[in-house]
């Protein structure tokens, strides 16, 4: 008899490229995955994988079986999703990586009621600003801000993201309000350390301009950049999901020089070829609905006073 767990293990091994990596992703021992593969091949009466000391490759029978096996697993996942939706609950593990600031400020408040509605869901939310590899690090998906950097990922947009030049009213009163791109060179800048160069790339009708400023602070955390700007350290270019509340409170003023940072996205991405679980779809829909359109952190935008 062919067991579904054996089919799932076979598909996982093909996707991962090795038994050990598949075992890690399935949270099983290597021996258990190997036993399931052996049982499947015995039940099929055919070798599905060609094993060498360095790699696993599909046999002709394995390639033919994989196509149908993937459809079977997708159908089972869809059926499971249907039952879960009928019961109003989701179950099982889900591992997500997200940036520290966005996770703390926006993912948490969105997900706490979601988790309360689905008590059998086992969510691991790993907050880290480094660019992790979703497949290698065994994440179901990554939430990221900015451009999509890997062609091996399939991304869904959660929300558009605007970035603005901001500084405290006290800093601008002391140092003056920049009115042009050239004016920024006389100011102190707060820069995101992982982005490399200490400059700001801004766009307008006539193209892209680059403004450089004296470095006051480099740090790899958006919260600290915002706090430093509020404290009067200098000017920062930050997304509105970080500074929206500070602008609304008047702790930060928006600097308008007629140019804007290139629009970015907040997106969730999963490895290409990976089956998308009901848990992941529900997670993404929950976050997208909580953010709203336009994003709730931009609600101040209609009445914001630009400092120019």
Secondary structure, DSSP 8 states (H G I E B T S, - for coil): ---HHHHHHHHHHHHHSSHHHHHHHHT--HHHHHHHHHHHHHHHTS--EEE-SS-EEE-HHHHHHHHHHHHHHHHHHHHHHHHHHHHT---EEEEEEE-HHHIIIIIHHHHHHHHHH-TTEEEEEEE-SS---TTTTT-SEEEEESS---TTEEEEEEEEE-EEEEE-HHHHHHH----STGGGGGSEEEEEGGG-SSEEEEEETTEEEEEE-EEEEEES-HHHHHHHHHTTS-EEEEEHHHHHHHHHHTSSEEE-SS-EE--EEEEEEEETT----HHHHHHHHHHHHHHTTTTGGGGGGGG--EE-
